[in-house]
Amino acid sequence: MNENVKECIDKFSDEIKQLYLQLRKIIYDSVSQEVAEKLWAKIPSYYVGDRFVRLIPFKDHVNIEAHAVTMHQEELNGYKITPKGMLQIYLNQTVPDDVLRQVFSETLSEIIQ
């Protein structure tokens, strides 16, 4: 893990760290290309070329910024999607692994026009 990202995540509770690591693993498992992990404006970000996914940890949830989230709103029924199109996964929610694999793959692998 990128040292700057690790320092950022280490400030959160063990529960948030576990959720974050689960989401991070799904990102890496979703694409065959090499993923660059770094902080962008103090936000952990994952890049393939100029495409990105951001995982933004909070006290009780993690926001996921990924372009393809809005294309999967129906499949993400029951999860909050912010007006800016960020998916919020709370500690008491099950992570929708299969849908997130699609979201991350579509966001990082395809050129979205």
SVG drawing of the C-alpha trace seen along z (x, -y; Angstrom):
<svg xmlns="http://www.w3.org/2000/svg" viewBox="-34 -19 39 29">
<polyline fill="none" stroke="black" stroke-width="0.4" points="0.0,0.0 1.2,-3.5 2.7,-5.0 0.7,-8.2 -2.5,-6.3 -1.7,-4.1 -1.0,-7.1 -4.4,-8.6 -6.3,-5.3 -4.5,-4.6 -6.3,-7.7 -9.7,-5.8 -11.3,-3.1 -10.5,0.5 -14.0,1.0 -13.5,-1.7 -10.0,-0.4 -11.5,3.1 -14.3,1.7 -11.7,-0.4 -9.4,2.6 -12.3,4.7 -13.2,2.0 -9.5,1.5 -9.2,5.2 -12.3,5.1 -10.7,2.3 -7.6,4.3 -9.6,7.5 -11.8,5.6 -9.2,4.7 -6.4,6.4 -4.3,3.2 -1.8,1.9 -3.5,-0.4 -1.6,-3.4 -2.5,-4.2 -1.9,-7.7 -3.4,-10.6 -5.2,-13.3 -6.1,-16.3 -5.7,-14.1 -8.1,-11.5 -7.0,-7.9 -7.3,-7.5 -6.8,-4.6 -5.8,-5.4 -5.5,-3.5 -4.3,-6.2 -6.4,-9.3 -9.4,-7.3 -9.9,-7.0 -11.8,-5.7 -11.6,-7.5 -12.4,-5.9 -13.2,-8.6 -13.3,-7.3 -15.5,-8.9 -16.3,-8.0 -19.2,-5.6 -19.0,-5.1 -16.8,-5.2 -17.8,-7.3 -16.9,-5.8 -16.4,-8.2 -16.5,-6.3 -18.0,-7.5 -19.9,-4.3 -21.9,-4.5 -24.7,-6.4 -25.1,-3.7 -25.8,-1.1 -28.3,-3.0 -31.0,-0.3 -28.6,2.5 -27.5,0.3 -31.1,-0.2 -30.8,-0.5 -27.5,-2.3 -27.3,-6.1 -25.9,-7.8 -25.2,-11.5 -26.3,-14.2 -22.7,-14.3 -23.0,-10.6 -20.9,-9.2 -21.9,-5.8 -22.0,-5.6 -21.3,-2.3 -22.0,-2.4 -20.5,-0.1 -23.8,1.7 -24.3,2.5 -23.2,5.4 -20.7,4.5 -22.3,5.2 -19.1,6.9 -20.5,8.0 -21.9,4.6 -18.8,2.8 -16.6,5.1 -18.7,3.9 -18.6,0.3 -14.8,0.3 -14.1,2.3 -16.3,-0.1 -14.8,-3.2 -11.1,-2.1 -11.1,0.0 -13.3,-1.7 -13.0,-5.1 -16.2,-6.8 -17.4,-9.6"/>
</svg>
